Structure formats: C-alpha cells, structure tokens
Amino acid sequence: IQGDFFYGNDANESKFKEISSNYAILHLALHGEVDNENPDNSKLFFTQSDKSSTDDNMLHTFELYNMNLKADLAVLSACNTGTGKITNGEGIMSLGKAFQYAGVRSVLLSQWPVSDAVAPTIMDSFYKHLGEGKNKAEALRLSKLEFLETANNITANPYLWGSFFILGDTRPIDFKDN
C-alpha cells in the first residue's frame, strides 16, 4: 500500500497532529499505555521531537477528543489499545474509542500486549487482504489464519496472535479512490 511513512525523529506527536486528518488510513506502530483509573490519561508514545515543540510526544486520549480525523481506518499496533475502564452508558473507554470519537470510522485494536515478532507479519498480511478488496474483519481473520499455517508450537499460542480485533465499520476500503 502506498502512502507516507514516518520513522525516527519524523514520527512525533506534532507531525501526527499536523497531518493526520489528511489520510484515509492511519497506522501507528508504537508503545501504548492504558490508565484504567483515569482513561483520559491513556496514551500512545511518539518519538521525542524538537525540544521547542509544546507537545510532550505522548498522544493522550483527551487530546484525541479534540481532533478531527477523517480516516476510514486507524490501525493501533500497540499494546492494550482496545482495553480500558468500563463506564456505564459508554462501554470500554479505550484509545480506540477516542479515535472513533475523533472521526475514524473503524479501528484495529489490541486486547493485550502485542508481540513485536508477530505483529508485523499479521499486519503485512492484513494489508495484503485489504488490497485484494476483502472487508476489514475478513482481512484480519485471513491474516491470523495465514500466520497459523506457518506457526510452530510456541508461536501458535493465541496470546501472540489473537490480540487484534476490529471495532466499527468493517466495509472494504476502495484504494482506487484514496
């Protein structure tokens, strides 16, 4: 899938806030931290950027509530992005829910810590199936099944590959229009 990729010093919070509303797919592969006592303090950690920036390189849930994102899909390939405090009338207050509140139509989340050895394989396969026109849920299901075809006794453990799930609109993405 073609797009813009940001690594190292370019992968910072200020840059994300500046340009994220211009993209149909947001893929964030970084560290996440859930605060179950105060869900608004849950955060994603970006690379340290220029010291002159007012951003702290931690994208908090409360900051997402003030953003206007237009993405069809946000992939949060970080630990625990789909977990959080259960609140009456709201459900699970997670980073993923904050992305939806900001306007993202669907979010790929994790239910527990993500394996750095397994996640890239599953994500590569997921995007391959999205590119073939599969809906988001089917693309994720197929990527997990493909991973299991080559897994050994250790990597077949569901703890390593079963964390990811889709929340929101599961329709296919039309890459020709984006």
C-alpha positions in Angstrom: 0.0 0.0 0.0 1.4 3.3 -1.0 1.5 6.2 1.5 3.7 8.3 3.6 5.8 6.7 6.3 7.4 8.4 9.3 10.2 6.9 11.3 12.6 8.1 14.0 12.5 11.8 14.6 9.8 12.3 12.0 7.4 10.1 13.9 6.5 12.7 16.5 3.3 13.9 18.1 3.4 17.3 16.5 3.7 15.9 13.0 0.8 13.5 13.7 -1.5 16.2 14.9 -0.5 18.4 11.9 -1.2 15.9 9.1 -3.3 13.0 10.4 -6.6 14.5 9.2 -5.3 14.2 5.6 -5.1 10.4 5.5 -7.6 7.6 4.9 -5.5 5.1 6.8 -3.5 5.8 10.0 -1.2 3.1 11.1 0.5 3.6 14.5 3.1 1.0 15.5 4.4 2.3 18.8 4.1 1.8 22.5 0.7 2.4 24.3 -0.2 2.7 27.9 -3.6 2.3 29.5 -4.7 4.2 32.6 -7.6 2.3 34.0 -8.2 4.7 36.8 -8.3 7.8 34.5 -8.9 6.6 30.9 -8.3 10.2 29.6 -4.7 9.7 30.6 -4.2 6.6 28.4 -1.6 7.4 25.8 0.5 6.5 22.8 4.2 7.3 22.9 5.8 9.0 19.9 9.5 9.7 19.2 11.0 12.6 21.1 10.9 15.6 18.8 12.4 19.1 18.7 12.6 20.5 22.2 11.0 23.7 21.0 7.7 21.9 20.5 4.9 22.3 23.0 3.9 18.7 22.6 5.3 16.0 25.0 5.3 13.2 22.4 2.5 11.4 24.3 -0.8 11.4 22.5 -3.4 11.2 25.3 -7.0 10.1 25.0 -8.2 13.6 26.0 -6.2 15.1 23.1 -7.8 12.8 20.6 -11.3 14.0 21.7 -10.3 17.4 20.3 -9.0 16.2 16.9 -10.9 16.0 13.7 -9.8 12.8 11.9 -11.3 11.6 8.6 -9.7 8.3 8.3 -11.6 5.2 7.2 -9.2 3.0 9.3 -6.8 3.5 12.2 -4.5 0.6 13.0 -3.2 0.9 16.5 -0.5 -1.7 16.6 0.4 -1.0 20.2 -0.2 -2.7 23.5 -3.7 -2.7 25.0 -5.3 -0.1 22.7 -8.7 -1.8 22.9 -8.7 -2.1 26.7 -9.8 0.4 29.3 -12.2 1.2 32.1 -15.8 0.1 31.5 -18.1 3.0 32.0 -21.9 2.8 32.3 -23.6 4.1 29.2 -20.3 4.4 27.3 -18.7 0.9 27.3 -14.9 0.5 27.3 -13.1 3.8 27.5 -10.1 3.0 25.3 -7.7 4.7 23.0 -9.6 3.1 20.1 -12.9 4.6 21.3 -11.1 8.0 21.4 -10.0 7.6 17.7 -13.6 6.8 16.8 -14.8 9.9 18.7 -12.3 11.9 16.7 -14.0 10.7 13.5 -12.2 7.5 12.5 -14.8 5.0 11.1 -13.0 1.8 12.1 -10.1 0.9 14.3 -7.9 -2.2 14.6 -7.1 -2.6 18.2 -5.3 -4.9 20.6 -6.7 -6.5 23.7 -3.4 -7.2 25.5 0.4 -6.6 24.9 1.4 -7.1 21.2 4.3 -9.3 20.2 6.9 -7.3 18.2 7.9 -10.5 16.5 4.4 -11.4 15.3 2.5 -8.1 14.7 4.5 -7.1 11.6 3.7 -10.5 9.9 0.0 -10.2 10.7 -0.2 -6.5 9.6 1.6 -7.3 6.3 -1.0 -10.0 5.6 -3.8 -7.8 6.8 -2.9 -5.0 4.3 -2.5 -7.6 1.5 -6.0 -8.8 2.0 -7.4 -5.3 2.3 -5.7 -4.5 -1.1 -7.5 -7.6 -2.5 -10.8 -6.0 -1.6 -11.7 -8.0 1.5 -13.6 -6.3 4.2 -11.6 -5.3 7.3 -12.8 -8.1 9.5 -12.2 -10.8 6.9 -8.8 -9.4 6.1 -7.8 -9.7 9.8 -9.3 -13.2 10.0 -7.4 -14.4 7.0 -4.1 -12.8 8.2 -4.4 -14.7 11.5 -5.2 -18.0 9.7 -2.2 -17.5 7.4 0.0 -16.8 10.4 -1.1 -20.1 12.0 -0.2 -22.0 8.9 3.4 -21.3 9.5 3.4 -21.1 13.3 5.3 -23.5 15.4 4.3 -24.9 18.9 5.4 -21.7 20.5 4.1 -19.0 18.1 0.7 -20.8 17.7 -0.2 -19.7 21.2 -3.2 -17.3 20.8 -1.6 -14.9 23.2 0.9 -14.0 20.4 -1.5 -13.6 17.5 -5.0 -13.3 18.9 -4.9 -9.8 20.4 -6.1 -7.8 17.4 -9.8 -7.1 16.7 -11.8 -4.6 14.5 -14.2 -2.1 16.0 -16.5 0.0 13.8 -17.2 -0.1 10.1 -15.8 -3.3 8.6 -16.6 -2.5 4.9 -13.7 -2.9 2.4 -11.5 0.1 1.6 -11.5 1.3 -2.0 -7.9 2.0 -2.6 -8.6 3.4 -6.1 -10.4 6.4 -4.6 -7.8 7.1 -1.9 
